[in-house]
């Protein structure tokens, strides 16, 4: 492959990864073309991109970016995956596909998360984290729970105070009504 073609491939990969903060490096094993196409279609439904890359070209394209650690000491035929809702969504989907019988041989090898290198075990751990939408629902539940508790405490104290005031007003009315009747 000529240097001009390699430079074009590096530039294309840089363009595709512009704005991408996290990638996962996967091995396609011995998947044939048909299985690889099915894999790509499955990932595309989740808005995940998968690109087979030559390791040396990927290193050049990612040099100086937070993605560079993904290809430290990378060996073999590898592909990079990025996209999805967030990195957790990406890791969950790739981890799920490792267990699918049709894609036997497909495995996560590592990646990069916020400039830090991930190994295969790290990808499995990230896949167990809650996704962005799950985190938002947990957070909103915690916030509304505190609000509900505070509201209940305020209403409870307010209700007690209102009951005491009402009782005192009734007592005063009875006392003033009794004096008025006696005169």
N, C-alpha and C positions, 0 to 999 in steps of 0.2 A: 504494500500500500504506500503510495507516495506521500511525502510530507504535506503537500497541499491538501490532499484528501483527509489526512489525519487532522490537520488544522480545521478544516470545515466540520468534521465530526465533533471535535472538541468545542467549537463555537456553537454548534447546534445543541449539544448537551448543556453547555452553559446557559443558553437561551431558555431551554426547557426548565432548568432548575432555578431560574431567576425568581426570587421571592420564596423559594422552598426552604424551610428551616429544619426539616427532619426527613431522613430517608432510612429505609431498611434494605439491607443487602440480602438477596436470596439466591439460593442455588436451585436451578430448575431440574437438576438431576439428569435423568435420561428421558425426560418428557419428549415425545415426538411433536411434530409440527401441529397436528390436530389437537392434542392435549394442551399445548401451549396456547393455541388460539382460544380454546374453551376457557383456559385460565384467565387470559386477558379479558375475554367477554365478561366473565364472572366479576373480575375486579373493576371493569369499566362501569358496571351497574352501581358500584359503590363510589364512583368518581376517583378510583385509584389508578394511577398510571404505572406501567411496568415496562422497563426497557432493558434489553440485553446490552451489555457494554463490555468493551475490552478494558481490562483493569488499568492498564497504563494510560489509556485515553481518559478514563474516569478520574484517575488521580490528577491528570493535568487539568481537566475541566473543573474539578472541585478545589484545586489548590488556592489557598488563601480565603476559603469560605468556611462557615461553620460545619459544612458537610464533609470536609477533608478527612476527619478521623474515620469515616465509614470504610475507606479503602486502605487503611494501614494494614500491612501484611495480608492483604487479600490474595487468595490463590484460587485457581480453577475458573471455570466458566460461571460468571455471576451476572445477576440482573439487579437493577435498583427499582424499588417501589416507593412511590410517594403519593400523597393526596389523601382523600377521605375527609371526614369531618375534622379530625385532628389526629395526632400521632397515635393516640390510644385506639381510635377506631381502625387505623391502618394496622397496628400490631394485632388487634383482635381478629381482624379478617384474615391476615396472613397466618396467624397461629391456627385459626379454624381450618384453613385450607391444607395445612400440614397433615391434618388427620383424615382428610378426604381420600378415599381409596383410589379414585380416578387420577389423583395427582401424586401418586406414590413417588417418592424421591424428591419432591419439592420440600425445601427446608429453609428456614431463616438462618442466616449466618451472622448477622449483626447489623450495625447501622450507626447513625449519628443522631443525637438528640440534643439540641441547643449547644452544639459544638463539642459535646462529649461523646466518646466512643461507646457503643453498645456491643456486647457480645450476644451470642444466641440466648443465653440464660436471661440477660437483661431484657431482651425482646419479650420473652415469656412473662417476665414480671410486669412489664409495661402493659401487656395484654390483659392483665388482671385488674388494672386500675379502672376506675369509673370513667366513662367518656365525658366529653364536655357537657352534653345535654344531661347526663346523669348527675354530674357535679352541680349543674345549675338547679336541677330539681331538688337535690339534697339541700343546697343553700337556701332556696326559697322556702322549703319546708321548715328549716331551722329558724329563718327570719319570721315567718308567719306564726310559728309556735311560740316564739318569744312575745310577739305582739298579742297573741291570744291569751297568753298567761298574764301579761301586764293588764290587758283589758279586763280580764276576769277579776284580778286583784283590785283594780280601781273600782269596778262595778260592785264588787262585794263590799268593800269599805264604804262606798257611796250609798249602797242599799242599806247597810247597817245604820249609817248616819241619818239617812232619810227616815228610817223606821223610828229611830230615837227622837228625831225632831217632831214627827207626827204624833208620837205618844205624848211628848211634852206639851204640844199645842192642845191636844185633847184634854190633858190634865188641867191646863190653864183655862180652857173654855168651860170645863165643869166647875172649876173653882170660881170663875167670874160669873158663871150662870147661877150658881148657888147663892152668891152674894146679892145678885140682882133680884132673885126671887125672895130673899129674906127682907129686902127693904120695902 
